[in-house]
């Protein structure tokens, strides 16, 4: 992340949850290590985020042999009240 000129604080527009969701939409066969590296987080953080996304219904995790396959549910709605009527597919389209 790059500090802003006026505050020196680092921030981004998307949360790590958003970055993981976008990554899984592009690369559904990713390993946790791949996800963590792409997003810039630890493996443990990636596992926790995957659990959150699965529990909320944004991602379905299927075991295929020794690996997992991830399917993003593009019809899921955003969680924030101001976007709650919009499906996450609108975000995924921007980054696909």
C-alpha distances in whole Angstrom, upper triangle without the diagonal:
4,7,9,12,15,13,11,9,6,7,7,11,12,12,12,16,15,13,16,19,18,18,21,22,22,23,25,26,23,24,22,20,19,17,16,14,13,11,10,12,16,19,20,18,18,22,22,20,22,25,24,24,27,29,28,29,26,26,29,29,32,34,35,36,34,31,29,29,27,28,26,28,27,30,28,27,24,24,24,27,26,25,28,30,28,27,24,25,24,21,21,23,20,18,22
4,6,9,12,11,9,8,6,8,9,12,14,15,16,19,18,17,20,22,21,21,24,25,25,26,28,30,27,27,25,24,23,21,19,18,17,15,14,16,19,23,24,21,22,26,25,23,26,28,27,27,30,32,31,32,29,30,33,33,36,37,38,40,38,34,33,32,30,31,29,31,30,32,31,30,26,27,25,29,27,27,30,32,30,29,26,28,26,23,24,25,22,20,24
4,6,9,7,5,5,5,7,10,13,15,16,17,21,20,19,22,24,23,24,27,28,28,29,31,33,30,30,28,27,26,24,22,21,20,18,16,18,21,25,26,23,24,27,27,25,28,30,28,28,32,33,32,34,31,32,35,35,38,40,41,43,40,37,36,35,33,34,31,33,32,34,32,31,27,27,26,29,27,27,30,33,31,31,28,30,28,25,26,28,24,23,27
4,6,6,5,6,7,8,10,13,16,17,19,22,21,20,24,25,24,25,29,29,29,31,33,35,32,33,30,29,28,26,25,24,22,20,19,21,24,28,28,25,26,30,29,27,30,32,30,30,33,34,33,34,32,33,36,37,40,42,43,45,43,40,38,37,35,35,32,34,32,34,32,31,27,27,25,28,26,26,29,32,30,31,28,30,27,24,26,27,24,23,27
4,6,6,9,10,12,14,16,19,21,23,26,25,24,27,29,28,29,32,33,32,34,37,38,35,36,34,33,32,30,28,27,26,24,22,24,28,31,32,29,30,33,32,30,33,36,34,33,37,38,36,38,35,37,40,41,44,45,47,49,46,43,41,41,38,39,36,38,36,38,36,34,31,31,28,31,29,29,33,35,33,34,31,33,31,27,29,30,27,26,30
4,6,8,11,13,15,17,20,22,24,27,26,25,29,30,29,31,34,34,34,36,38,40,37,38,36,35,34,32,30,29,28,25,24,26,29,33,33,30,31,34,33,31,34,36,34,34,38,38,37,39,36,37,41,42,45,47,48,50,48,45,43,42,40,40,37,38,37,38,36,34,30,30,28,30,28,29,32,34,33,34,32,34,31,28,31,32,28,28,32
4,5,9,11,14,16,19,20,22,25,24,24,27,29,28,29,32,33,33,35,37,39,36,36,34,33,32,30,28,27,27,24,22,24,27,30,30,27,29,32,30,29,32,34,31,32,36,36,34,37,34,36,39,40,43,45,46,48,46,43,41,41,38,39,36,37,36,37,35,33,29,28,26,28,27,28,31,33,32,33,31,33,31,28,30,32,28,28,32
4,7,10,13,16,18,19,20,24,23,23,26,28,27,28,31,32,32,33,35,37,34,34,31,30,30,28,25,25,24,22,20,21,24,28,28,25,27,30,29,27,31,32,31,31,35,35,34,36,34,35,38,39,42,43,45,46,44,41,39,39,37,37,35,37,35,37,35,33,30,29,27,30,29,29,32,35,33,34,31,33,31,28,30,31,28,27,31
4,7,10,13,15,15,17,20,20,20,23,25,24,25,28,29,30,31,33,34,31,31,28,28,27,25,23,23,22,19,18,18,21,25,25,22,24,27,25,24,27,29,27,27,31,32,30,33,30,31,35,35,39,40,42,44,41,38,36,36,33,34,32,33,32,34,32,30,26,26,24,26,26,26,29,32,30,31,28,30,29,25,27,29,26,25,29
4,7,11,12,12,14,17,17,16,19,21,21,22,25,26,26,27,29,31,27,28,25,24,24,21,19,19,18,15,14,15,18,22,22,19,20,24,23,21,24,26,24,25,28,29,28,30,27,28,32,32,35,37,38,40,38,35,33,32,30,31,28,30,29,31,29,28,24,24,22,25,24,24,27,30,28,28,25,27,26,22,24,26,23,22,25
4,7,9,9,11,14,14,13,17,18,18,19,22,23,23,25,27,29,26,26,24,23,22,20,18,18,17,14,13,15,18,21,21,18,19,22,21,19,22,24,22,22,25,26,25,27,24,25,29,29,33,34,36,38,36,33,31,30,27,28,25,27,26,28,25,24,20,20,18,22,21,21,23,26,24,24,22,24,22,19,21,23,20,19,23
4,6,7,9,12,11,10,14,15,15,16,19,20,20,22,24,26,23,24,22,22,21,18,17,17,15,12,13,14,18,20,21,17,18,21,20,17,20,22,20,20,23,25,23,24,21,23,26,27,30,32,34,36,34,31,28,28,25,25,22,24,22,24,23,21,18,18,17,20,19,18,21,23,21,21,18,20,19,15,17,19,16,15,19
4,7,10,12,9,10,14,14,13,16,18,18,19,21,23,26,23,25,23,23,22,19,18,19,16,13,15,16,20,22,22,19,18,22,20,17,20,22,19,18,22,23,21,22,19,21,25,26,30,32,33,36,34,31,28,27,24,24,20,21,20,22,20,18,15,15,14,17,16,15,18,20,18,18,15,17,15,12,14,16,13,13,17
4,7,8,6,7,10,10,10,12,15,15,16,18,19,22,20,21,19,20,19,15,15,16,14,11,13,14,17,19,19,16,15,18,17,14,16,18,16,15,19,20,18,19,16,17,21,22,26,28,30,32,31,27,25,23,20,20,17,18,17,19,17,16,13,13,13,16,16,14,16,19,16,16,13,15,14,10,12,15,13,12,15
4,5,5,6,9,10,11,12,14,16,17,18,19,21,19,20,17,18,17,14,13,15,13,10,12,11,14,16,16,12,12,15,14,11,13,15,13,13,16,17,16,17,15,16,20,21,24,26,28,31,29,26,23,22,19,19,17,18,17,19,17,16,13,13,13,16,17,15,17,19,18,17,14,16,16,13,14,17,15,14,17
4,5,5,6,9,10,10,12,14,15,16,17,19,16,16,14,15,14,11,10,12,10,7,9,8,11,12,13,9,9,12,11,8,11,13,11,11,15,16,15,17,14,15,18,18,22,23,25,27,26,22,20,19,17,18,15,18,18,20,18,17,15,15,15,19,20,18,19,22,20,18,15,17,18,14,14,18,17,15,17
4,5,5,6,9,10,11,12,14,15,15,17,15,16,14,15,15,11,11,14,12,9,12,11,13,13,13,10,9,11,10,6,8,11,8,8,11,13,12,13,10,11,15,15,19,21,23,26,24,21,18,17,14,15,12,14,15,17,14,14,12,12,13,17,18,16,16,19,17,15,12,15,16,13,13,16,16,14,17
4,5,5,6,9,10,11,13,14,15,17,16,17,15,17,16,12,13,15,12,10,13,13,16,16,17,13,12,14,13,10,11,14,12,10,13,15,13,14,11,12,16,17,20,23,24,27,26,22,19,18,15,15,12,13,13,15,13,13,10,11,13,16,16,14,15,17,15,13,10,12,12,9,9,13,12,11,13
4,5,5,6,9,10,11,12,13,16,13,15,13,14,12,9,10,11,9,6,10,10,13,14,15,12,10,13,14,10,11,15,13,12,15,17,16,16,13,13,16,17,20,22,23,26,24,21,18,17,14,15,13,15,15,17,16,16,14,15,16,20,20,18,19,21,18,16,12,14,14,11,10,13,12,10,12
4,5,5,6,9,10,10,11,13,11,12,10,12,10,7,8,10,8,7,10,10,12,12,13,10,8,10,11,8,8,11,11,9,12,14,14,14,11,10,13,13,17,18,20,22,21,17,15,14,11,12,10,13,14,17,15,16,15,16,18,21,22,19,20,21,19,17,13,14,16,13,11,15,15,12,13
4,5,5,6,9,10,10,13,12,14,13,15,13,10,12,14,11,10,14,14,16,15,16,13,11,12,13,9,9,12,11,8,11,13,12,12,8,8,11,12,16,18,20,22,22,18,15,13,10,10,7,10,10,13,12,13,12,14,16,19,20,17,17,18,16,13,9,11,13,10,8,12,13,11,12
4,5,5,6,9,10,13,12,14,14,16,13,10,13,14,10,10,14,15,17,17,18,16,13,15,16,13,12,15,15,12,14,17,16,15,11,11,14,15,18,20,21,24,23,19,17,14,11,11,9,11,11,14,13,15,14,16,17,21,21,17,18,19,16,14,10,10,11,8,6,9,10,7,8
4,5,5,6,8,10,8,11,11,12,9,7,10,11,8,8,12,13,15,14,17,15,11,14,15,12,11,15,15,13,15,18,17,16,13,12,14,14,17,18,19,21,20,17,14,13,10,11,10,13,13,17,16,18,17,19,21,24,24,21,22,23,20,17,13,13,15,12,10,12,12,9,10
4,5,5,5,8,7,10,10,13,10,8,11,13,10,11,14,15,16,15,16,15,11,13,15,12,10,13,14,11,12,16,15,14,11,9,11,11,13,15,16,18,18,14,11,9,6,7,7,11,11,15,15,17,17,18,21,24,25,21,21,22,20,16,13,13,15,13,10,13,14,11,11
4,6,6,10,10,13,14,16,13,11,15,16,13,13,17,18,20,18,20,18,15,16,18,15,13,16,16,13,14,17,16,14,11,9,11,12,14,17,17,20,20,17,14,11,8,7,6,9,9,13,13,15,16,18,21,23,23,20,20,21,17,14,11,10,12,11,7,10,12,9,8
4,6,9,9,13,14,15,12,11,14,15,11,13,16,18,20,19,21,19,16,18,20,17,15,19,19,16,17,20,20,18,14,13,15,15,16,18,18,21,21,17,15,12,10,10,10,13,12,16,17,19,19,21,23,26,26,23,23,24,20,17,14,13,14,13,9,11,12,9,7
4,6,6,9,11,13,9,9,13,13,11,13,16,17,18,17,19,18,14,16,18,16,14,17,18,16,16,20,20,18,15,13,14,13,14,15,15,17,17,13,12,9,8,10,10,14,15,18,19,21,21,23,25,29,29,25,26,26,23,20,17,16,18,16,12,14,15,12,11
4,6,9,11,13,11,10,14,15,13,14,18,18,19,17,19,18,14,15,17,15,12,15,17,14,14,17,18,16,13,10,10,9,10,12,12,15,15,11,9,6,5,6,8,12,13,17,17,20,20,22,25,28,29,25,25,25,23,19,16,15,18,17,13,16,17,14,13
4,7,10,12,10,10,14,14,13,15,18,18,18,16,18,18,14,15,18,16,13,16,18,16,15,19,20,18,16,13,12,10,10,10,9,12,12,8,7,5,6,9,12,15,17,20,20,23,24,25,28,31,32,29,28,29,26,23,20,19,22,20,17,19,21,18,16
4,7,8,6,6,10,11,10,12,15,15,15,12,15,15,11,12,15,14,12,15,17,15,15,19,20,19,16,13,13,11,12,12,12,14,12,9,8,7,8,11,13,16,18,21,21,24,23,25,27,31,31,28,28,29,27,23,20,20,22,20,17,19,20,17,16
4,5,5,6,9,10,11,12,14,13,13,10,12,13,10,10,14,14,11,14,17,16,15,19,20,20,18,15,15,12,12,12,12,13,11,7,7,9,10,13,15,19,21,24,23,25,25,26,28,32,33,30,30,31,29,26,22,23,25,23,20,23,23,20,19
4,5,5,6,9,10,11,12,10,9,6,9,10,6,7,10,10,9,12,14,14,14,17,19,18,17,14,15,12,14,13,14,15,13,10,9,11,11,14,15,19,21,24,22,24,24,24,26,30,31,29,28,30,28,25,22,23,25,22,20,23,23,20,20
4,5,5,6,9,10,10,9,8,6,9,10,8,9,13,13,12,15,17,17,18,20,22,22,20,17,18,16,17,16,17,17,14,12,12,14,14,17,18,22,24,27,25,27,26,27,29,32,33,31,31,33,31,28,24,25,27,24,22,25,25,21,21
4,6,5,6,9,10,10,10,9,12,12,9,11,15,14,13,16,18,17,18,21,22,22,19,17,18,16,17,17,17,18,15,12,12,13,13,16,17,20,22,25,24,26,25,26,28,31,32,29,30,31,29,26,22,23,24,21,19,22,21,18,18
4,5,5,6,8,8,9,8,11,10,7,9,12,10,10,13,15,13,15,18,19,19,16,14,15,14,16,16,17,19,17,13,12,12,11,14,14,18,19,22,21,22,21,22,24,28,28,26,26,28,25,23,19,20,21,18,16,19,19,16,16
4,6,5,6,5,6,5,8,8,5,9,11,10,11,14,15,15,16,19,20,20,18,16,18,16,19,19,20,21,19,16,15,15,15,17,17,20,22,25,23,24,23,23,24,28,29,27,27,29,27,25,21,22,24,20,19,22,21,18,19
4,6,5,6,8,8,12,11,9,12,15,14,14,17,19,18,20,23,23,24,21,19,21,19,21,21,22,23,20,17,17,17,17,19,19,23,23,27,25,27,25,25,27,31,31,29,30,32,29,27,23,24,25,21,20,22,21,18,19
4,6,8,10,11,14,12,10,14,16,14,14,18,18,17,19,22,22,22,19,18,20,19,21,21,22,23,21,18,17,17,16,18,17,20,21,24,23,24,22,23,25,29,28,26,27,29,26,24,20,20,21,18,16,19,18,14,15
4,6,9,10,12,10,9,12,13,11,12,16,16,15,18,20,20,21,18,17,19,19,21,22,23,25,23,20,18,18,16,18,17,20,20,23,21,22,20,21,22,25,26,23,25,27,24,22,18,20,20,17,16,18,17,14,16
4,7,10,12,10,9,13,14,13,15,18,18,18,20,22,23,24,21,20,22,21,24,24,26,27,24,21,20,21,19,21,20,23,24,27,25,25,23,23,24,28,28,26,27,30,27,26,22,23,24,20,19,22,20,17,19
4,7,8,6,7,10,11,10,12,15,15,16,18,20,21,22,20,19,21,20,23,23,24,26,23,20,19,20,18,21,20,23,24,26,24,25,22,22,23,27,28,26,27,30,27,26,22,24,25,21,20,24,22,19,21
4,5,5,6,9,10,11,12,14,15,16,18,20,21,23,21,19,21,19,22,22,23,24,21,19,18,20,19,22,21,24,25,28,26,27,25,24,26,29,30,29,29,32,30,28,25,26,27,24,23,26,26,23,24
4,5,5,6,9,10,10,12,14,15,16,18,20,21,19,18,19,16,19,18,20,20,17,15,15,17,16,19,20,23,24,27,25,26,25,24,26,30,31,29,29,32,30,28,24,26,28,24,23,26,26,23,24
4,5,5,6,9,10,11,12,14,15,17,19,20,19,18,19,17,19,19,21,22,19,17,16,18,17,20,20,23,25,27,25,26,24,23,25,29,30,29,28,31,30,28,25,27,28,25,24,28,27,25,26
4,5,5,6,9,10,11,12,14,15,17,18,17,16,18,17,20,20,22,24,21,18,17,18,17,19,19,21,23,25,22,23,21,20,22,25,27,25,25,28,27,25,22,24,25,22,21,25,25,22,24
4,5,5,6,9,10,10,12,14,15,16,15,13,15,14,16,17,19,21,18,15,14,15,13,16,15,18,20,22,20,21,20,19,21,25,26,24,24,27,25,23,19,21,23,20,19,22,22,19,21
4,5,5,6,9,10,10,12,14,15,14,13,14,12,14,15,17,19,16,14,12,14,13,15,16,18,20,23,20,22,21,20,23,26,28,26,25,28,26,24,21,23,25,22,21,24,25,22,23
4,5,5,6,9,10,11,12,14,14,13,14,13,17,17,20,22,20,17,15,16,15,17,16,18,20,22,19,20,19,18,20,23,25,24,23,26,25,23,20,22,24,22,21,25,25,23,24
4,5,5,6,9,10,11,12,11,11,13,13,16,18,20,22,20,17,15,15,13,15,13,15,17,19,16,17,16,15,17,21,22,20,20,23,21,19,16,19,21,18,17,21,21,19,21
4,5,5,6,8,10,11,9,8,9,9,12,14,17,19,17,14,11,12,9,11,11,13,16,18,15,17,16,16,19,22,24,22,21,23,21,19,16,18,20,18,17,20,21,19,20
4,6,5,6,9,10,10,9,10,9,13,14,18,20,18,16,13,14,12,13,13,14,17,19,16,17,17,16,19,22,24,22,21,23,22,20,18,20,23,20,20,23,24,22,23
4,6,5,6,9,9,9,11,12,15,17,21,23,22,19,16,16,13,14,13,14,16,17,14,15,14,12,15,18,21,19,18,20,20,18,15,18,20,18,18,22,23,21,22
4,6,5,6,5,6,8,10,14,16,19,22,21,18,14,14,11,11,9,10,12,13,11,12,12,11,15,18,20,17,16,18,17,15,12,15,17,15,15,18,19,18,19
4,5,5,6,5,6,7,11,13,17,19,19,16,13,12,9,10,9,10,13,14,11,14,14,14,18,20,22,20,18,20,19,16,14,16,19,18,17,20,22,21,21
4,5,8,8,9,10,14,16,20,22,22,19,16,16,13,13,12,12,15,15,12,14,14,13,17,19,22,20,17,20,19,17,16,18,21,20,19,23,24,23,24
4,6,8,10,12,16,19,22,25,24,22,18,17,14,13,11,10,13,12,9,10,11,10,13,16,18,16,14,16,16,14,13,16,18,17,17,20,22,21,22
4,6,7,10,13,17,19,23,23,20,16,15,12,10,9,7,10,10,7,10,11,11,15,17,19,17,14,16,15,12,12,14,17,16,16,19,21,20,20
4,7,10,13,17,19,22,22,19,15,14,10,8,6,5,8,8,6,9,10,11,14,17,18,15,14,15,13,10,9,11,14,13,12,15,17,17,17
4,6,10,13,15,19,19,15,12,10,6,5,4,6,9,11,9,12,13,14,18,20,22,19,17,18,17,13,11,13,16,15,13,16,18,17,17
4,6,10,13,16,16,14,10,8,6,5,7,7,11,13,12,15,17,17,21,24,25,22,20,21,20,16,15,15,19,18,16,19,21,20,19
4,7,10,13,13,10,6,6,5,7,9,11,14,16,15,18,20,20,24,26,28,25,24,25,23,20,18,18,22,20,18,21,23,21,20
4,6,10,11,9,6,5,6,8,11,13,17,18,18,22,23,24,27,30,32,28,27,28,26,22,21,21,24,23,21,23,26,23,22
4,6,7,6,5,6,9,11,15,17,20,22,22,25,26,27,30,33,35,32,30,31,30,26,24,24,27,26,24,26,28,26,24
4,6,5,6,7,10,12,16,18,21,24,24,27,28,30,33,36,37,34,33,33,31,28,25,25,28,27,24,27,29,26,24
4,6,8,10,13,16,20,22,25,27,27,31,32,33,36,39,40,37,36,37,35,31,29,29,32,31,28,30,32,29,27
4,7,10,14,17,20,23,26,28,28,31,32,32,35,38,40,37,36,37,35,32,29,29,32,31,28,30,32,29,27
4,7,10,13,17,20,22,25,25,28,28,29,32,35,37,34,33,34,32,28,25,25,29,27,24,26,28,25,24
4,7,10,13,16,19,21,21,24,25,25,29,32,33,30,29,30,28,25,22,22,25,24,21,24,25,22,21
4,7,10,13,16,18,18,22,23,24,27,30,31,28,27,28,25,22,19,19,22,21,18,20,22,20,18
4,6,10,12,15,15,18,19,20,23,26,27,24,23,24,22,18,16,16,19,17,15,17,19,17,16
4,6,9,12,12,15,17,19,22,24,25,22,21,21,19,15,13,13,16,16,13,15,18,16,15
4,6,9,9,12,13,15,18,21,22,18,17,18,15,12,9,9,13,12,10,12,15,14,13
4,5,6,9,12,14,17,19,20,16,15,15,13,9,8,8,12,12,10,13,16,15,15
4,5,8,10,13,16,18,18,14,13,13,10,7,5,5,8,9,8,10,13,13,12
4,6,10,12,15,16,17,13,12,11,9,5,6,6,9,11,11,12,15,16,16
4,7,9,12,14,15,11,9,10,8,5,6,8,10,11,11,14,16,17,17
4,6,9,10,11,8,6,6,5,4,6,9,10,11,12,14,16,17,18
4,6,8,9,6,5,7,6,6,6,10,10,9,12,14,15,16,18
4,6,9,7,6,9,9,10,10,13,14,13,15,18,18,19,21
4,6,6,6,9,10,12,11,15,14,13,16,19,19,20,22
4,5,5,8,10,12,13,17,16,16,19,21,21,22,25
4,6,8,9,12,13,16,14,14,18,19,19,21,23
4,6,6,8,9,12,11,11,14,16,16,18,20
4,6,8,10,13,12,13,15,17,18,20,21
4,7,10,12,11,13,15,17,18,20,21
4,7,8,7,9,12,13,14,16,18
4,5,6,8,9,11,13,14,15
4,5,5,6,9,10,11,12
4,5,5,6,9,10,10
4,6,5,7,9,10
4,5,5,7,9
4,5,5,6
4,5,5
4,6
4
